[in-house]
């Protein structure tokens, strides 16, 4: 659960630091999940309509044939295992949209927590004294 603006502004500097660290970690986890979902979307779409055999059209122009055979490419593209079906695209798109919405909410919470931390630290006389004495 992400902190609300009201709960963030009630936190002390130490709790705000922890909240910011937690929110930054959550954003990295969201980004990883989004990459996985987007990759699955890309693979599902790409496998639904495979490209033509390579080299057919370029050979007439005098180019060399591809280093990898069409059969090898087809084996890669159609490898069994964790393949998703085209019918899974709506579920994948819904997952991606949900992750995007959640990421936006966590980023907003991080921005609010960071702003509150800066405000709290600026109001703390010990913080100001520490940084003013360190100035050249």
C-alpha positions in Angstrom: 0.0 0.0 0.0 1.4 3.4 -0.9 1.3 6.2 1.7 -1.3 8.9 1.3 -0.3 12.5 1.1 -1.9 13.0 4.5 0.1 10.2 6.1 3.3 11.3 4.4 3.0 14.9 5.8 2.6 13.5 9.3 5.9 11.5 9.2 9.2 12.6 10.6 12.4 12.8 8.6 13.6 9.3 9.4 10.2 7.8 8.4 10.1 9.9 5.2 13.6 8.6 4.3 12.4 5.0 4.7 9.2 5.8 2.8 11.2 7.2 -0.1 13.5 4.2 -0.2 10.5 1.8 -0.1 8.8 3.7 -2.9 12.0 3.8 -5.0 12.3 0.0 -4.5 8.7 -0.5 -5.5 9.2 1.5 -8.7 12.1 -0.7 -9.7 9.9 -3.8 -9.1 7.1 -2.3 -11.2 9.5 -1.5 -14.0 10.7 -5.1 -14.0 7.2 -6.5 -14.2 6.3 -4.0 -16.9 9.3 -5.1 -19.0 8.2 -8.7 -18.6 4.6 -8.0 -19.6 5.7 -5.8 -22.5 8.1 -8.4 -23.7 5.4 -11.0 -23.6 3.1 -8.7 -25.5 5.7 -8.2 -28.2 6.5 -11.9 -28.5 2.8 -12.8 -28.7 2.1 -10.3 -31.4 5.3 -11.2 -33.3 4.6 -14.9 -33.2 1.0 -14.4 -34.4 2.2 -13.3 -37.8 5.7 -14.5 -38.6 7.8 -12.7 -41.1 8.5 -14.0 -44.6 11.5 -16.2 -45.4 14.6 -14.0 -45.4 16.6 -13.6 -48.5 13.9 -14.2 -51.1 13.6 -10.6 -52.2 17.2 -9.5 -51.5 18.8 -12.3 -53.5 17.6 -10.7 -56.7 19.6 -7.7 -55.8 22.8 -9.7 -55.4 23.0 -9.7 -51.6 24.2 -12.8 -49.7 21.7 -15.1 -48.0 21.2 -14.9 -44.2 23.7 -16.7 -42.0 20.9 -18.5 -40.2 18.4 -20.7 -42.1 14.7 -20.2 -42.2 14.1 -23.5 -40.4 16.3 -22.4 -37.5 14.5 -19.1 -37.3 11.1 -20.9 -37.4 12.2 -23.3 -34.7 13.1 -20.3 -32.5 9.9 -18.4 -33.2 7.7 -21.4 -32.7 9.5 -23.0 -29.8 7.1 -24.7 -27.3 7.1 -23.7 -23.7 5.9 -20.5 -22.3 4.2 -19.3 -25.5 1.2 -17.1 -25.2 -1.7 -17.3 -27.5 -3.2 -14.3 -29.4 -6.3 -14.8 -27.2 -4.1 -13.8 -24.3 -3.4 -10.3 -25.7 -6.4 -8.6 -23.9 -5.2 -10.1 -20.6 -1.6 -8.9 -21.3 -2.7 -5.4 -22.3 -4.9 -5.2 -19.2 -1.9 -6.2 -17.1 0.3 -3.6 -18.7 -2.3 -0.9 -18.2 -2.8 -1.9 -14.6 1.0 -1.8 -14.0 1.3 1.6 -15.7 -1.5 3.0 -13.5 0.1 1.6 -10.4 3.5 2.9 -11.3 2.1 6.4 -11.8 0.5 6.2 -8.3 3.8 5.1 -6.7 5.7 7.8 -8.5 3.2 10.4 -7.2 3.7 9.0 -3.7 7.5 9.2 -4.1 7.3 12.7 -5.3 5.1 13.7 -2.3 7.3 11.9 0.2 10.4 13.5 -1.3 8.9 16.9 -1.2 7.8 16.4 2.4 11.2 15.1 3.4 12.9 18.2 1.9 10.4 20.5 3.7 11.0 18.6 7.0 14.7 18.8 6.6 14.6 22.5 5.8 12.5 23.1 8.9 14.9 21.1 11.1 17.4 23.6 12.8 20.0 20.8 13.2 19.8 20.1 9.5 20.2 23.7 8.5 23.1 24.3 11.0 24.9 21.2 9.7 24.7 22.3 6.1 25.3 26.0 6.7 28.5 25.3 8.7 29.7 23.1 5.8 29.3 25.8 3.3 32.6 27.3 1.9 
